[in-house]
Amino acid sequence: MQGRSYPPEFKLKIVKAVLENQKSVAQLCREHSISDSLIPAWKKLYREKGEAAFKAVTQAHARSEPLSAEQQELLAPEIKWRNWNASAVIWL
């Protein structure tokens, strides 16, 4: 049985979010319903091949379903959590 297919841009944004300590692997897995083994595998590919690891567009990606709202948000130019974090108020 074959799992879901993710666009290269999505994989790259997820890996960069982890490497830049924006979000944890566990948090991203929960938010995007991703298996906890995928992100470490993507990180390994990224470390071995850089951005080129995710640049190849396959026929499977060309036919994949549209991005979910969460995936679109992750690919947006500005990261939503940065805006929230800058204006967050801690209530005691």
C-alpha angles and dihedrals in degrees: 000000000000120000130221120299121229126203116250091241091056092050091050093050091048092050092047091049089055096043092048090050092240092132136357124252090246092051093050091046091054095044095049101030091241123157111256090236096058101069095052088049090050090048090053092051090048092051091049100043107012120217090335088074089073102032099084109099113207130195088254090060092045089057098039123122120269116277118271120243090258092052091048090050091051091052093049116115094245121047112234096215091059090059091047093045092051092054100033119131120203112222116206 
